[in-house]
Amino acid sequence: MRPRGGWETAGVSDDWVAQRTEAARVQAERLRARQDAVHAQAEGLLAEFLPVVTAHGPDPVPLRVRGYGGRGEARTPLKGWYLRFDRTAALATDGSFYTLIAPLSAVDRLRGVHPTPARPPMVLGEGGKDGESVELPIALERVLPGWRTLA
């Protein structure tokens, strides 16, 4: 008979459970630290790129959010540079990174949306289909070829 409110843990000591819980917590902290380091590296790269692209072009364009499954677009109050060919990631003129794909209602398509900035990754579209991911330095080179020599 199973005790009320949980699984039976016959043969499993409380010490083992505590060790596994602590190991999981440590692993989660390490993952978070690695992710923070990657985001910080990407943020530094974008901070280095922004003044160069602002000074040497191309001009920023109005940014739009695409609906899931390619279903429509919505205006945003943002201007910036698209970092992917499919226009689902962009750098705004204020230096913020945006993922520009979202579920859109008919009202969103008419009135526009205000996307929330996100922490930038070093690989845009990581985990997607083959050929759909691009490393951030390559994406920046596509926007302004040779930008590092202009810095």
Phi, psi and omega per residue, in radians:
M1 nan 2.338 -3.112
R2 -1.451 2.389 3.103
P3 -1.141 2.683 -3.106
R4 -1.170 2.303 3.027
G5 1.505 0.145 3.119
G6 -3.086 3.064 3.136
W7 -1.422 2.648 3.097
E8 -1.265 2.350 -3.105
T9 -2.085 0.701 3.140
A10 -1.035 2.268 3.100
G11 1.476 -0.057 3.131
V12 -1.929 2.084 -3.091
S13 -1.373 2.730 3.083
D14 -1.104 -0.540 3.125
D15 -1.120 -0.744 3.116
W16 -1.098 -0.764 3.129
V17 -1.070 -0.760 3.131
A18 -1.112 -0.704 3.122
Q19 -1.115 -0.774 -3.133
R20 -1.152 -0.680 3.110
T21 -1.106 -0.776 3.126
E22 -1.137 -0.722 3.115
A23 -1.082 -0.712 3.109
A24 -1.137 -0.700 3.125
R25 -1.117 -0.779 3.132
V26 -1.098 -0.749 3.130
Q27 -1.081 -0.731 3.117
A28 -1.117 -0.697 3.099
E29 -1.114 -0.732 3.123
R30 -1.113 -0.742 3.111
L31 -1.078 -0.801 3.131
R32 -1.065 -0.718 3.126
A33 -1.130 -0.733 3.099
R34 -1.097 -0.774 3.137
Q35 -1.111 -0.722 3.110
D36 -1.080 -0.690 3.126
A37 -1.132 -0.730 3.119
V38 -1.134 -0.790 3.121
H39 -1.089 -0.707 3.133
A40 -1.113 -0.685 3.103
Q41 -1.111 -0.779 3.130
A42 -1.139 -0.713 3.114
E43 -1.088 -0.688 3.093
G44 -1.117 -0.716 3.121
L45 -1.115 -0.763 3.120
L46 -1.163 -0.655 3.106
A47 -1.132 -0.581 3.092
E48 -1.291 -0.635 -3.083
F49 -1.304 -0.666 -2.997
L50 -0.968 -0.888 -3.134
P51 -1.139 -0.527 -3.141
V52 -1.222 -0.838 -3.120
V53 -1.195 -0.561 3.099
T54 -1.147 -0.701 -3.101
A55 -1.385 -0.615 -2.975
H56 -1.959 0.077 3.089
G57 1.387 3.080 -0.019
P58 -1.179 2.878 3.122
D59 -1.164 2.572 3.076
P60 -1.174 2.642 3.140
V61 -2.072 2.750 3.047
P62 -1.082 2.330 -3.121
L63 -1.637 2.470 -3.140
R64 -2.208 2.607 3.090
V65 -1.710 2.318 3.088
R66 -1.636 2.517 3.067
G67 -1.362 2.706 3.080
Y68 -0.999 2.477 3.105
G69 1.209 0.327 3.128
G70 1.273 0.350 -3.079
R71 -1.563 1.511 3.030
G72 1.343 3.053 3.123
E73 -2.396 2.823 3.082
A74 -2.378 2.486 3.079
R75 -1.194 2.756 2.995
T76 -2.318 2.865 3.057
P77 -1.418 0.107 -3.002
L78 -1.626 2.644 2.933
K79 -2.195 2.617 3.138
G80 3.027 -2.664 -3.067
W81 -2.237 2.253 3.070
Y82 -1.283 2.416 -3.100
L83 -1.815 -0.179 3.118
R84 -2.212 2.638 3.122
F85 -1.063 -0.596 -3.124
D86 -1.431 0.055 3.060
R87 1.059 0.610 3.132
T88 -1.775 0.013 3.086
A89 -2.514 2.464 -3.089
A90 -2.650 2.781 3.002
L91 -1.915 2.135 3.127
A92 -1.456 2.848 -3.111
T93 -1.110 -0.341 3.094
D94 -1.522 0.033 3.113
G95 1.619 -0.009 3.138
S96 -1.435 2.559 3.090
F97 -1.706 2.424 -3.137
Y98 -2.303 2.440 2.928
T99 -1.676 2.082 -2.958
L100 -1.875 0.919 3.027
I101 -2.458 2.340 -3.047
A102 -2.840 2.831 2.998
P103 -1.242 2.263 -3.106
L104 -2.079 2.332 3.034
S105 -1.598 2.997 3.081
A106 -1.066 -0.660 3.114
V107 -1.123 -0.731 3.100
D108 -1.033 -0.743 -3.118
R109 -1.128 -0.577 -3.134
L110 -1.428 -0.818 -3.038
R111 -1.570 -0.378 -3.070
G112 1.634 2.987 -3.104
V113 -2.333 2.838 3.088
H114 -2.071 1.592 -3.113
P115 -1.149 2.723 3.130
T116 -1.704 2.335 3.094
P117 -1.104 2.663 3.131
A118 -2.250 2.825 3.039
R119 -1.313 2.303 -3.066
P120 -1.317 2.518 3.032
P121 -1.619 2.864 3.037
M122 -1.433 -0.326 3.077
V123 -2.198 1.995 3.135
L124 -1.375 2.240 -3.141
G125 1.365 0.358 -3.134
E126 -1.033 2.364 -3.129
G127 1.586 -0.059 3.123
G128 -1.445 -2.946 3.128
K129 -1.165 2.785 3.095
D130 -0.992 2.373 3.116
G131 1.475 -0.094 -3.122
E132 -1.720 -0.150 3.120
S133 -1.750 2.619 3.119
V134 -2.517 2.402 3.113
E135 -1.250 2.505 -3.082
L136 -0.970 -0.793 3.123
P137 -1.025 -0.629 3.112
I138 -1.206 -0.718 3.110
A139 -1.068 -0.702 3.130
L140 -1.183 -0.640 3.069
E141 -1.108 -0.598 3.104
R142 -1.160 -0.642 3.140
V143 -1.218 -0.823 -3.116
L144 -2.458 1.588 -3.122
P145 -0.997 2.344 3.119
G146 1.277 0.406 -3.056
W147 -1.081 -0.527 -3.122
R148 -1.159 -0.540 3.116
T149 -1.320 -0.329 3.129
L150 -1.511 -0.264 -3.068
A151 -1.189 nan nan
